[in-house]
Amino acid sequence: MKLICEETISPNEDDAASEADLVFYTIKVYQGQENQIVVCSESNSAFFEPLQQEMAYDREITEDDIDIQWTTIMGNPEPTEEDQLAIAHVSVLEDGTSIGEWKISFVNQGIEWIEAGLQ
């Protein structure tokens, strides 16, 4: 696998009390020998389990073919202390048009825990 693109953000960088409290979300996009595209997501947050998603493709891609947009859990592109970045929208582009998209929530596990506690 060849790493095509990697992006890491820290949604609480401005609000963390210490470095130990910093949360990181990472998206890595790889391409395999048969041009399949693999999107991996990872975090040091207890609310997230690493994910790997794949898509068959018929040509090589470059970093310019990958678009990653971050939004808050409420869908806002601009975070606040109460509404931090938590969703990555990853697109593979061909001639500027999306040919594959993934929406990755870095807080799904936390939401599931809250829902389980309410039942």
Backbone hydrogen bonds, N-H to C=O, Kabsch-Sander energy under -0.5 kcal/mol:
donor,donor_aa,acceptor,acceptor_aa,energy
2,K,31,Q,-2.5
3,L,1,M,-0.5
4,I,29,V,-3.3
5,C,29,V,-1.7
7,E,27,I,-2.6
9,I,25,Y,-2.4
13,E,10,S,-1.4
15,D,12,N,-1.0
16,A,12,N,-2.0
21,D,18,S,-1.2
22,L,19,E,-1.4
25,Y,9,I,-2.6
26,T,42,E,-2.9
27,I,7,E,-2.7
28,K,40,C,-2.9
29,V,5,C,-3.0
30,Y,28,K,-0.5
30,Y,38,V,-3.1
31,Q,2,K,-2.1
32,G,36,Q,-2.6
35,N,32,G,-1.8
37,I,55,M,-3.3
38,V,30,Y,-2.4
39,V,53,Q,-3.2
40,C,28,K,-3.2
40,C,38,V,-0.6
41,S,51,L,-2.3
42,E,26,T,-2.1
44,N,24,F,-1.2
48,F,45,S,-1.3
51,L,41,S,-2.0
53,Q,39,V,-2.6
55,M,37,I,-2.2
65,D,62,T,-1.7
66,I,63,E,-1.6
67,D,91,S,-2.5
69,Q,67,D,-0.5
69,Q,89,H,-2.4
71,T,87,I,-2.4
72,T,76,N,-2.5
73,I,84,Q,-1.0
75,G,72,T,-1.9
80,T,83,D,-1.7
86,A,71,T,-2.8
87,I,71,T,-2.5
88,A,104,I,-2.7
89,H,69,Q,-3.2
90,V,88,A,-0.7
90,V,102,W,-2.7
91,S,67,D,-2.8
91,S,89,H,-0.5
92,V,100,G,-2.6
93,L,65,D,-3.6
93,L,91,S,-0.5
94,E,97,T,-2.9
97,T,94,E,-1.7
99,I,92,V,-3.1
100,G,92,V,-1.0
102,W,90,V,-2.5
104,I,88,A,-3.0
104,I,102,W,-0.6
105,S,103,K,-0.6
106,F,86,A,-3.2
106,F,104,I,-0.6
108,N,105,S,-0.6
109,Q,47,F,-1.4
110,G,47,F,-0.7
111,I,107,V,-2.0
112,E,108,N,-2.5
113,W,109,Q,-2.1
114,I,110,G,-2.1
115,E,111,I,-2.8
116,A,112,E,-2.4
117,G,113,W,-1.9
118,L,114,I,-1.3
119,Q,115,E,-0.7
119,Q,116,A,-0.7
